[in-house]
Amino acid sequence: MTPLTYFRAADRADALARIESGARLLGGGTNLVDLLRQNVEQASELVDVSRLGGAISETDSGGLLIDASVRNAALAADPRVRRHYPVLARALLAGASAQIRNMATVGGNILQRTRCPYFYDVDGARCNKRQPGAGCDALDGFNRYHAILGASDQCVATHPSDMCVALAMLDAVVHLAGPGGDRSVPLTDFHVLPDATPDVETVLKPGELITAVELPPPSAATTNADYRKVRDRSSYAFALISVAGGLALADGRVTQVRIALGGLAARPWRATRAEAALVGAAPTPDACLAAIREELAGARPLSGNGFKIDLVERTTVAVLTALAGAHP
Ligand SMILES: Cc1cc2nc3c(=O)[nH]c(=O)nc-3n(C[C@H](O)[C@H](O)[C@H](O)COP(=O)(O)OP(=O)(O)OC[C@H]3O[C@@H](n4cnc5c(N)ncnc54)[C@H](O)[C@@H]3O)c2cc1C
């Protein structure tokens, strides 16, 4: 790790000015510091934004506005989140460890990098994300954790965040500030698929920072909701696949359904085809299976991760049928 200078941002304007002059943003540092230590990323100046704001406030429309600096542990423990957005609390608590969640921020979690081992292997592996044009050793290598949806012949890495899968399911909106002013982007549009440029991972423009994440008002399908993560060991491991699901019924038929999938793509995958197939149907195991199969019709498994199709099908069916059973 090369020596660097640390600044603590006094306010948002100070942070923006320091990014403009070349500094990198630091949240809790739980991903970035590892990347710098391993020489995957480089920086000579860091500007710490983890102490800017820190509030979770109610919006006029009945939703929640969460400052980017809110720690993952604080967000999971917030009584409003636990009551109205339980899927978010569960996703957060399924990630990392208590110590890491105490440090990690909302902004940093959204922008954490992939866990593809070839991305981190600076001296031994080819990676188009780290070094455009170098090649991708995951394509024919160890690709158990890699993408089956939306990947390209340049990159098959997945986005590793649990929190983002819940945010995608909740229709969260990411608020940004930058030299061009403030703007907002739906979380489902924030991360981009790799195509020919896997080094471009989000729509964040140079000089911008994440200021907050907004959750729309809760609904029946966001309150009757769950997050299920399947991994190689039961704690302190990234998802092989995960499912955030929410369901509302009337007279035994689906009136609202939300499904987002993790561990399958370079972004949290909102399963809109499966949702459309289920609205108006009785949520039987067969109907849920048919719906998720429609979503996965375009899946392209790699040599080591074909099991993900069966796993995500079974997990989606289990989540949705349990929610149907729990529906008041
Ligand atoms: C051992 C281990 C296990 C883990 N397991 C899981 C897991 O199971 N599930 C999971 O979801 N995560 C897991 N994580 C990842 C963890 O959730 C992330 O490291 C964490 O969320 C990153 O947040 P941070 O605030 O520390 O980000 P940082 O490391 O500080 O920053 C990450 C990136 O975000 C940028 N950034 C930070 N704040 C902002 C901002 N406001 N605006 C714009 N850019 C910003 C930084 O410049 C950097 O590029 C694990 C991490 C470790 C080390």
PDBQT file of the ligand as one rigid body, heavy atoms in Angstrom, charges set to zero:
ROOT
HETATM    1  C1  LIG A 401     -14.715 -10.179   5.505  1.00  0.00    +0.000 C 
HETATM    2  C2  LIG A 401     -15.842  -9.432   4.834  1.00  0.00    +0.000 A 
HETATM    3  C3  LIG A 401     -17.065 -10.082   4.638  1.00  0.00    +0.000 A 
HETATM    4  C4  LIG A 401     -18.111  -9.391   4.015  1.00  0.00    +0.000 A 
HETATM    5  N1  LIG A 401     -19.291 -10.047   3.810  1.00  0.00    +0.000 NA
HETATM    6  C5  LIG A 401     -20.322  -9.381   3.169  1.00  0.00    +0.000 A 
HETATM    7  C6  LIG A 401     -21.562 -10.021   2.916  1.00  0.00    +0.000 A 
HETATM    8  O1  LIG A 401     -21.781 -11.178   3.248  1.00  0.00    +0.000 OA
HETATM    9  N2  LIG A 401     -22.522  -9.297   2.287  1.00  0.00    +0.000 N 
HETATM   10  C7  LIG A 401     -22.335  -7.991   1.901  1.00  0.00    +0.000 A 
HETATM   11  O2  LIG A 401     -23.252  -7.391   1.357  1.00  0.00    +0.000 OA
HETATM   12  N3  LIG A 401     -21.170  -7.381   2.129  1.00  0.00    +0.000 NA
HETATM   13  C8  LIG A 401     -20.167  -8.039   2.754  1.00  0.00    +0.000 A 
HETATM   14  N4  LIG A 401     -18.965  -7.416   2.958  1.00  0.00    +0.000 N 
HETATM   15  C9  LIG A 401     -18.725  -6.131   2.312  1.00  0.00    +0.000 C 
HETATM   16  C10 LIG A 401     -19.127  -4.973   3.158  1.00  0.00    +0.000 C 
HETATM   17  O3  LIG A 401     -20.533  -4.914   3.216  1.00  0.00    +0.000 OA
HETATM   18  C11 LIG A 401     -18.572  -3.755   2.440  1.00  0.00    +0.000 C 
HETATM   19  O4  LIG A 401     -17.165  -3.804   2.610  1.00  0.00    +0.000 OA
HETATM   20  C12 LIG A 401     -19.108  -2.491   3.003  1.00  0.00    +0.000 C 
HETATM   21  O5  LIG A 401     -20.500  -2.408   2.866  1.00  0.00    +0.000 OA
HETATM   22  C13 LIG A 401     -18.466  -1.289   2.329  1.00  0.00    +0.000 C 
HETATM   23  O6  LIG A 401     -18.885  -0.125   3.010  1.00  0.00    +0.000 OA
HETATM   24  P1  LIG A 401     -17.801   0.918   3.508  1.00  0.00    +0.000 P 
HETATM   25  O7  LIG A 401     -18.550   2.080   4.054  1.00  0.00    +0.000 OA
HETATM   26  O8  LIG A 401     -16.806   0.282   4.422  1.00  0.00    +0.000 OA
HETATM   27  O9  LIG A 401     -17.147   1.290   2.112  1.00  0.00    +0.000 OA
HETATM   28  P2  LIG A 401     -15.665   1.734   1.775  1.00  0.00    +0.000 P 
HETATM   29  O10 LIG A 401     -14.780   0.545   1.810  1.00  0.00    +0.000 OA
HETATM   30  O11 LIG A 401     -15.284   2.911   2.589  1.00  0.00    +0.000 OA
HETATM   31  O12 LIG A 401     -15.874   2.223   0.280  1.00  0.00    +0.000 OA
HETATM   32  C14 LIG A 401     -16.284   1.352  -0.750  1.00  0.00    +0.000 C 
HETATM   33  C15 LIG A 401     -16.385   2.175  -2.026  1.00  0.00    +0.000 C 
HETATM   34  O13 LIG A 401     -17.430   3.129  -1.900  1.00  0.00    +0.000 OA
HETATM   35  C16 LIG A 401     -16.956   4.443  -2.176  1.00  0.00    +0.000 C 
HETATM   36  N5  LIG A 401     -17.765   5.335  -1.344  1.00  0.00    +0.000 N 
HETATM   37  C17 LIG A 401     -17.928   5.275   0.001  1.00  0.00    +0.000 A 
HETATM   38  N6  LIG A 401     -18.853   6.176   0.389  1.00  0.00    +0.000 NA
HETATM   39  C18 LIG A 401     -19.272   6.816  -0.715  1.00  0.00    +0.000 A 
HETATM   40  C19 LIG A 401     -20.225   7.859  -0.991  1.00  0.00    +0.000 A 
HETATM   41  N7  LIG A 401     -20.963   8.426  -0.032  1.00  0.00    +0.000 N 
HETATM   42  N8  LIG A 401     -20.407   8.259  -2.264  1.00  0.00    +0.000 NA
HETATM   43  C20 LIG A 401     -19.693   7.705  -3.268  1.00  0.00    +0.000 A 
HETATM   44  N9  LIG A 401     -18.753   6.732  -3.073  1.00  0.00    +0.000 NA
HETATM   45  C21 LIG A 401     -18.568   6.282  -1.818  1.00  0.00    +0.000 A 
HETATM   46  C22 LIG A 401     -15.479   4.385  -1.863  1.00  0.00    +0.000 C 
HETATM   47  O14 LIG A 401     -14.759   5.378  -2.548  1.00  0.00    +0.000 OA
HETATM   48  C23 LIG A 401     -15.136   2.983  -2.321  1.00  0.00    +0.000 C 
HETATM   49  O15 LIG A 401     -14.940   2.995  -3.718  1.00  0.00    +0.000 OA
HETATM   50  C24 LIG A 401     -17.915  -8.058   3.606  1.00  0.00    +0.000 A 
HETATM   51  C25 LIG A 401     -16.697  -7.409   3.826  1.00  0.00    +0.000 A 
HETATM   52  C26 LIG A 401     -15.667  -8.090   4.433  1.00  0.00    +0.000 A 
HETATM   53  C27 LIG A 401     -14.368  -7.367   4.634  1.00  0.00    +0.000 C 
ENDROOT
TORSDOF 0
